Amino acid sequence: MQTTTSLKQDKSNIDPQRMHRQQRFWQIIFPVSIVGVALVGGMVYLLLTAGATSGDVAGLAQTATVILTLPLLLMLLPILMITIALIILLGKLAGWLPKAGGNVFEFSENVRRSVRKSTSAAVTPLFFIQQKNAELQQLIRSIHPKSKGERGL
């Protein structure tokens, strides 16, 4: 039976970066390289079975197709490498983005609160002036009524 100290020691032996490297190899790099080797092997097989030595026009056309396709595949290999590098980079950025997004959100909330306070402070004198103006107009209306039948205070 394991004690709590032995459980802590077992957990400390787990290295997440090592596990991630192993998973990246077995889940990304290994399958892509196997498929690449299989494609090149298939092209070579087609080249050998096309009968390049025979004078058949169809065999020569197949051989020419394979010969033209292999350099194209080799030219696309850097694009494949760039794609793999981008996958790895995005995997590293995925751990950093939530924290940065939280910081940006917190900053924008602080800016929103300060803008709301400053706009409230800026319009307070205007509201005060409008209120006093409305009170003055009400006082004038109560002293000098507009219609003939009404009397003021």
C-alpha positions as CSV (number, residue, x, y, z in Angstrom):
1,M,0.0,0.0,0.0
2,Q,1.4,3.4,-1.0
3,T,1.6,6.2,1.5
4,T,1.0,9.9,0.7
5,T,4.7,10.6,0.4
6,S,5.3,7.8,-2.1
7,L,2.3,9.1,-4.1
8,K,3.9,12.6,-4.1
9,Q,7.2,11.0,-5.3
10,D,5.4,9.1,-8.1
11,K,3.7,12.3,-9.3
12,S,6.9,14.3,-9.2
13,N,8.5,11.7,-11.5
14,I,5.9,12.5,-14.2
15,D,7.4,14.9,-16.7
16,P,4.7,16.6,-18.9
17,Q,7.2,18.0,-21.4
18,R,8.7,14.5,-22.0
19,M,5.2,13.1,-22.4
20,H,4.3,15.9,-24.8
21,R,7.4,15.2,-26.9
22,Q,6.6,11.5,-27.1
23,Q,3.0,12.2,-28.0
24,R,4.1,14.7,-30.7
25,F,6.5,12.2,-32.2
26,W,4.0,9.3,-32.2
27,Q,1.0,11.3,-33.2
28,I,2.4,13.8,-35.7
29,I,6.0,13.2,-36.9
30,F,5.9,9.4,-37.1
31,P,2.7,9.1,-39.2
32,V,3.7,12.0,-41.5
33,S,7.1,10.5,-42.1
34,I,5.6,7.0,-42.7
35,V,3.2,8.4,-45.2
36,G,6.0,10.3,-47.0
37,V,8.2,7.2,-47.2
38,A,5.2,5.2,-48.4
39,L,4.5,7.7,-51.2
40,V,8.1,7.8,-52.3
41,G,8.3,4.0,-52.2
42,G,5.1,3.8,-54.2
43,M,6.5,6.2,-56.8
44,V,9.7,4.1,-57.0
45,Y,7.6,0.9,-57.3
46,L,5.6,2.5,-60.2
47,L,8.8,3.5,-61.9
48,L,10.2,0.0,-61.6
49,T,7.1,-1.8,-62.7
50,A,6.3,0.6,-65.6
51,G,8.9,-1.2,-67.7
52,A,11.0,1.7,-68.6
53,T,13.3,-0.6,-70.6
54,S,10.4,-1.7,-72.9
55,G,9.5,0.4,-75.9
56,D,5.8,0.6,-74.9
57,V,4.5,4.2,-75.1
58,A,2.2,3.8,-72.1
59,G,5.1,2.5,-70.0
60,L,7.2,5.5,-71.0
61,A,4.3,7.9,-70.2
62,Q,4.0,6.3,-66.7
63,T,7.7,6.5,-66.2
64,A,7.7,10.2,-67.2
65,T,4.8,10.9,-64.8
66,V,6.7,9.3,-61.9
67,I,9.9,11.1,-62.8
68,L,8.0,14.4,-63.0
69,T,6.1,13.8,-59.7
70,L,9.1,12.9,-57.5
71,P,10.7,16.4,-57.8
72,L,7.4,18.0,-57.2
73,L,7.0,16.0,-54.0
74,L,10.5,16.9,-52.9
75,M,9.8,20.6,-53.6
76,L,6.7,20.4,-51.4
77,L,8.7,18.9,-48.6
78,P,9.7,22.3,-47.1
79,I,6.0,23.3,-47.1
80,L,5.3,20.2,-45.1
81,M,8.1,21.0,-42.7
82,I,6.7,24.6,-42.3
83,T,3.3,23.2,-41.6
84,I,4.7,20.9,-38.9
85,A,6.6,23.8,-37.4
86,L,3.4,25.9,-37.3
87,I,1.6,23.1,-35.6
88,I,4.2,22.9,-32.9
89,L,4.3,26.7,-32.5
90,L,0.5,26.9,-32.2
91,G,0.7,24.1,-29.5
92,K,3.1,26.3,-27.6
93,L,1.0,29.4,-28.1
94,A,-2.2,27.7,-26.9
95,G,-0.8,27.7,-23.3
96,W,0.1,31.4,-23.5
97,L,-3.0,32.9,-25.2
98,P,-5.6,32.5,-22.4
99,K,-3.4,34.4,-19.9
100,A,-2.8,37.2,-22.5
101,G,-6.4,37.3,-23.4
102,G,-7.4,37.7,-19.7
103,N,-4.9,40.5,-19.3
104,V,-6.3,42.3,-22.4
105,F,-9.9,41.8,-21.1
106,E,-9.0,43.2,-17.7
107,F,-7.3,46.2,-19.2
108,S,-10.3,46.9,-21.5
109,E,-12.6,46.7,-18.5
110,N,-10.5,49.2,-16.5
111,V,-10.6,51.5,-19.5
112,R,-14.4,51.1,-19.8
113,R,-14.9,51.9,-16.1
114,S,-12.6,55.0,-16.2
115,V,-14.4,56.3,-19.4
116,R,-17.8,55.8,-17.8
117,K,-16.7,57.7,-14.7
118,S,-15.1,60.6,-16.7
119,T,-18.1,61.0,-19.0
120,S,-20.4,61.0,-15.9
121,A,-18.2,63.7,-14.3
122,A,-18.1,65.7,-17.6
123,V,-21.9,65.9,-18.0
124,T,-22.8,66.5,-14.3
125,P,-22.4,70.3,-14.7
126,L,-24.5,70.3,-17.8
127,F,-27.3,68.4,-16.0
128,F,-27.1,70.9,-13.1
129,I,-27.4,73.8,-15.5
130,Q,-30.4,72.2,-17.3
131,Q,-32.1,71.5,-14.0
132,K,-31.7,75.0,-12.7
133,N,-32.9,76.4,-16.1
134,A,-36.0,74.1,-15.9
135,E,-36.7,75.3,-12.3
136,L,-36.3,78.9,-13.4
137,Q,-38.7,78.4,-16.3
138,Q,-41.2,76.7,-14.0
139,L,-41.0,79.7,-11.6
140,I,-41.5,82.2,-14.5
141,R,-44.5,80.2,-15.7
142,S,-46.0,80.1,-12.3
143,I,-45.6,83.9,-11.9
144,H,-46.7,84.9,-15.4
145,P,-49.2,82.4,-16.8
146,K,-49.6,82.3,-20.6
147,S,-53.3,81.8,-20.8
148,K,-55.8,84.5,-19.7
149,G,-57.8,82.5,-17.3
150,E,-54.9,81.3,-15.1
151,R,-53.5,83.2,-12.2
152,G,-50.0,83.0,-10.9
153,L,-48.9,82.8,-7.2
